[in-house]
Amino acid sequence: MTTMTERPRAAGSDFAELNRRINAAGLLRRRPGYYAVRLGLAALALVGGWAAFFLVGASWWTLAVAAFLAVVFAQVALVAHDLAHRQVFRTNRPSSRAGLLAGNLAIGMSYGYWMDKHTKHHANPNHDDLDPDVGPGVLVWSPEQARGKGFLVRHQAWLFFPLLTLLGLSLKRDSVRALRNGTVKQRGLESVLLGAHFLGYAAALLLVLTPLQALAFLVVHQALFGVYLGMTFAPNHKGMPHPDGTEDYLRKQVLTSRNVRGGFLTDVALGGLNYQIEHHLFPAMPTPNLPKAQPIVREYCAEIGVPYEMTGLIDSYKQALSHLHEVGAELRADRS
């Protein structure tokens, strides 16, 4: 596991200057036109996907619809991400309402649960004790967490992508647990919307498809949704340094994050998360402004001597998988 070596030189002042430059460029302003189009396209694709499902009916061609809806679900999840960061609306009420519709009702994931988890991640990215995204689970991200683990952790690099097929179902399970435990603020409303999604989804599959087709649709849809969603987040922090709590805000966000090179298709596929450094520094910055902020942030990091990590998409996955493989090295050595 890599650790940070950079230390703040003038606590707070470095980010203050960067923030001044970003504000001067007008990159924190809302982009209502962009989000009107993006939310409209996502809603149209979702409605169109389910319309195609009913039109195709009890046919094995419905698996093609399942694959299409997996992509749409992931894109809706990326929209919910932007809503949670108030990139779309300035205030919490419209952001929350739209987030509940996108998360709970549209894709079956508790918006409140995910928002709480993601907020903790942003506050302490890659921190072994404070970031839930690197906490011990099926996969582990540090040699300390790996000690005493078994087969899965020893071979977790090879199992990473197969395990992503379960991510969608895992998010649904964790959402239900959060609602049951009462850790979600709008527990009643979230429960109703999540229940409506589950009942509507099950009814559609069971009433339109044969039992075998329904099972196949569920497997293909949820597996591809999990893989796509996991692949949008995996390149961002995995294999990057883990902080020890002494870093200032700018270094904590920049040194733990990795940008991914690419053009328009990469931007669309990853929902802007390929500009992870800029996103972590300015979470409320609208997605279309992130590529405009990138040269400003990169140039400023060079000025103050802070490493700025950027790589290609394939290489980002290689780095993440190499880190997972390294974490399990001691366990494999013990078995040999």
Sequence and secondary structure as in RCSB ss.txt:
>XXXX:A:sequence
MTTMTERPRAAGSDFAELNRRINAAGLLRRRPGYYAVRLGLAALALVGGWAAFFLVGASWWTLAVAAFLAVVFAQ
VALVAHDLAHRQVFRTNRPSSRAGLLAGNLAIGMSYGYWMDKHTKHHANPNHDDLDPDVGPGVLVWSPEQARGKG
FLVRHQAWLFFPLLTLLGLSLKRDSVRALRNGTVKQRGLESVLLGAHFLGYAAALLLVLTPLQALAFLVVHQALF
GVYLGMTFAPNHKGMPHPDGTEDYLRKQVLTSRNVRGGFLTDVALGGLNYQIEHHLFPAMPTPNLPKAQPIVREY
CAEIGVPYEMTGLIDSYKQALSHLHEVGAELRADRS
>XXXX:A:secstr
  B     SSTTHHHHHHHHHHHHTTTTS  HHHHHHHHHHHHHHHHHHHHHHHHH SSTTHHHHHHHHHHHHHH
HHHHHHHHHTTSS SSHHHHHHHHHIIIIIIIS  HHHHHHHHHHHHHSTT TTT GGGSSSSS  SHHHHTT  
HHHHTHHHHHHHHHTTHHHHHHHHHHHHHHHT STTHHHHHHHHHHHHHHHHHHHHHHS HHHHHHHHHHHHHHH
HHHHHHHHHHHHTTS B  S   HHHHHHTT  EE   HHHHHHHTTTTSHHHHHH TTS GGGHHHHHHHHHHH
HHHHT    EE HHHHHHHHHHHHHHHTHHHHHHH 
